[in-house]
C-alpha cells in the first residue's frame, strides 16, 4: 500500500501586498501618499491565506523582522470578515481570512513592531463580492420561476418573520 506523501505548506503568492518603500522627498516638494494597499477580491465562502510583506521597512538591517503583531478588521459586525489565524515569518505576515459580507470592502490594519524596535502601522483593503452562486436559504424570497431575489450586493432577500 502506498505511503501518503508529506507536503510543505507555502503561502500563495497570489495574495501578497508589499508596503511602500521609504523614499526621501526632495526639499520644496510635497509628499504624496501612495495608493492604498489591497488584496484581490474574495468570496464570502473562501478561506484563504493573505500576505503582508514589510521588507522595504527594514532594508539594510539584516536580521530585523517582525517581533509583535496586532491586527484589526473593520467593519467588525456579526457575519463580517474573520481572521482565523496569523503568523509572522521574517518580514512577512500571513493571515488566514474567512467569511465577510458581499459588497463590503474591509480594512485590515496592522500594528507591527520589529525585533530592532521599529513600529509600523499599515492597512490593506480587501473587497468581498459574491464570486460563486450562493445556496438558497429556506427563508429566501423567490420569483415565480424559483430565482432567488437579492439586494444590490448579491445578498439574498429574506422573508421576515
N, C-alpha and C positions, 0 to 999 in steps of 0.2 A: 504494500500500500504506500503511495507517495506521501512524503512529508510536506506539510504546507510550508511555503516559502515565507521567511520573515522579511518585513519591509521597513525601511527607514522613512518616517514621515518628514516631508519637507513642505514648508508653506508654499502656496501658489504665488507665482509672480504675476498673475492676472489682476491681483487686487493690492497693489503697492502704491502708497503715497509717500513721497520724499519731501521733507521740509525744504523751504527755500534756502539758498546759500546765503552766507553773510558777506555782502559786497559793500565796500566803502562807498559813500555818497560824496561826490566832489563838492567842494565849497561853492556856495552860491546856487546850489540846486536843491530841489525839494525831493525828499524821499517819497517814493510811491509804493503803496502796499501791493504785494504780489496778489495774484488771483487766489481765491480760496482753494485749499486742497480739497480734493474729492475722490471718492471711490466710485467704481461703476455701479449702476442701478442693481438692486437686489429685489427678489420676490419675497413676499411675507413668509413663504414656506421654506426659503433657503436657510441653511445653517452652514455658514462659510467662514473661512479664515481671512482676515484683513490685516495688512501690514502697514505700519508707520515707520519709516526709516529716518533717523535723526543724524546720519553720518555727517552731513555738512556742518553741523554744530560742533563737531569735535575733531574736524580735520586738523592734522598736525599734532594731535595729542594722543599718541599711541597708548593703548591700554584704557582710555576713558570709555565708559559705557554706561548703560542705564543702571542706576542703583535703586531708585524708587519710582513708583508709578501710581498716579491716581487718575481714574477715568470717569468722566461724567457724560451722560447722554441726555439730550433734550430734543423734543419733549419726552417726558417720562410718566405717562399715564398708563392705566391698565391696557394691555394689548399692544403697547408700543415695543420698540426695539429692545432686545435683551442681550446683555453681554454674558455669554456662557462661561468664558474664561479669558484670562490674559496672561501673557508671559513675555519676558524680555530675553533677547538673545544678542548680546553685544550692544549694537546701536539700533537694533530693530525690535519693535513691539509687535506681537502677534495677538490679535483679538479674534475670538470666535463669537460671531453675532447671529442671532436668530430673531424671527418674528418681525414686527413692525406693521404699521398701518399703511395700506396702499394710498398713494397720493401725498405722503409726508416726506419731507426732507429732514433727516436727523442731523444734529450737530454733535459729534463725538469730540469732547475736549480732553486733552491730555495735559496733566501737570507732571513734569518729569524732572528728576534730579539725577545727575550723573555721579559716577564714583569720584570725580575730581571736584565736585561741589557746584557744577553749573546747574542752573534751573531754566527750564523751558516750558512754555505753555503754547500749545498749538491746537487748532480744531480742524477736523476733517468732516466734510459733508457726505452723507450717504442717502441718496434718494431711494425710496421704496415704492415700487409700482407692481401691479399685477402683471406678471410675465407668463403666467400659466392660467389655465381655466380653473376657477375655484370650484370647490364642492358646493352643491346647492344645499343650504341649511334647510331643515324641516320647516322653519317658520318664514321662509323667504317668499316675497311677493313674486308671482309668476304671471306671465301673459297667458292668454287662452291657448297659445301654441306651446306652452311649457317652458318659455325662456325666462330666466331669472332677471328681474329688474335691478339695476344698480344705480348708485349715485354717481356724481361726476368723477369720483376717484376709483370707481370699479368695485366699491364695497356693496354687498347685497342689501337691498331694502327689505326690512323685516316687518312682519305683521305684529303690530303692538298688542300686548295682552290686555 
